[in-house]
């Protein structure tokens, strides 16, 4: 079975997660897709792992606040599939 959901999960595994856990995994995936690990405050740690290793919620929120409207629109387009997973589209794999 293909593991297409954040965290390398299958649909069955993803469905069993609480909404809070799903939200955490989706924010982590957004940070990774947008390359925010290269811009965060804990650069050494995040760059070494090439993924967000700090508080991904704060990292995403702070970086999003500094984006221009055009950058925000591009980021939203790149993460639209992930947003659909949280909005109830459990069957739509990225």
C-alpha positions as CSV (number, residue, x, y, z in Angstrom):
1,X,0.0,0.0,0.0
2,X,1.4,3.4,-1.0
3,X,2.3,5.8,1.9
4,X,1.1,9.1,0.4
5,X,0.0,10.9,3.6
6,X,2.2,13.2,5.8
7,X,4.6,11.3,8.0
8,X,4.8,8.4,5.5
9,X,1.4,7.1,6.6
10,X,-1.2,5.2,4.7
11,X,-4.8,6.2,4.5
12,X,-5.8,3.8,7.3
13,X,-3.0,5.2,9.6
14,X,-3.9,8.8,8.8
15,X,-7.6,8.2,9.5
16,X,-6.8,7.0,13.0
17,X,-4.9,10.2,14.0
18,X,-6.7,12.8,16.1
19,X,-7.4,16.1,14.4
20,X,-4.7,17.8,16.5
21,X,-2.1,15.2,15.3
22,X,-3.2,15.6,11.7
23,X,-2.8,19.4,12.0
24,X,0.7,19.0,13.5
25,X,1.8,16.7,10.7
26,X,0.3,19.0,8.0
27,X,2.1,22.0,9.4
28,X,5.3,20.0,9.4
29,X,4.7,19.0,5.8
30,X,4.0,22.6,4.8
31,X,7.2,23.8,6.5
32,X,9.1,21.2,4.6
33,X,7.5,21.9,1.2
34,X,8.1,25.6,1.5
35,X,11.7,25.1,2.7
36,X,11.1,27.1,5.9
37,X,13.6,25.0,7.8
38,X,16.3,27.0,6.0
39,X,14.9,30.3,7.4
40,X,14.0,29.4,10.9
41,X,15.5,30.7,14.2
42,X,17.1,27.3,15.0
43,X,19.0,27.2,11.7
44,X,21.8,24.8,12.7
45,X,19.5,22.1,13.9
46,X,17.0,22.5,11.2
47,X,19.5,22.7,8.3
48,X,21.3,19.6,9.5
49,X,18.1,17.6,9.5
50,X,16.7,19.4,6.4
51,X,13.3,19.6,8.1
52,X,11.7,21.8,10.8
53,X,13.0,20.5,14.2
54,X,11.7,23.3,16.4
55,X,8.2,24.6,16.9
56,X,6.8,24.2,13.4
57,X,3.6,26.2,14.2
58,X,5.5,29.3,15.2
59,X,7.9,28.9,12.3
60,X,5.1,28.7,9.8
61,X,3.1,31.5,11.3
62,X,6.1,33.9,11.6
63,X,7.3,33.2,8.1
64,X,3.8,33.6,6.7
65,X,3.5,37.0,8.3
66,X,6.6,38.2,6.5
67,X,5.5,37.0,3.0
68,X,4.1,39.3,0.4
69,X,0.6,38.7,-1.0
70,X,2.2,37.1,-4.1
71,X,4.4,34.8,-2.0
72,X,1.5,33.9,0.2
73,X,-0.6,33.0,-2.9
74,X,2.2,30.7,-4.3
75,X,2.6,29.1,-0.9
76,X,-1.1,28.5,-0.6
77,X,-1.1,26.9,-4.1
78,X,1.7,24.6,-3.2
79,X,0.0,23.5,0.0
80,X,-3.6,23.3,-1.3
81,X,-3.6,19.5,-1.3
82,X,-2.5,19.4,2.3
83,X,-5.3,21.9,3.3
84,X,-7.8,19.6,1.6
85,X,-6.7,16.7,3.9
86,X,-7.4,18.7,7.0
87,X,-10.7,20.1,5.7
88,X,-12.3,16.7,5.6
89,X,-10.9,15.4,2.4
90,X,-9.6,12.2,4.0
91,X,-9.6,10.3,0.7
92,X,-7.6,12.8,-1.3
93,X,-4.0,11.8,-1.0
94,X,-1.3,14.3,-1.8
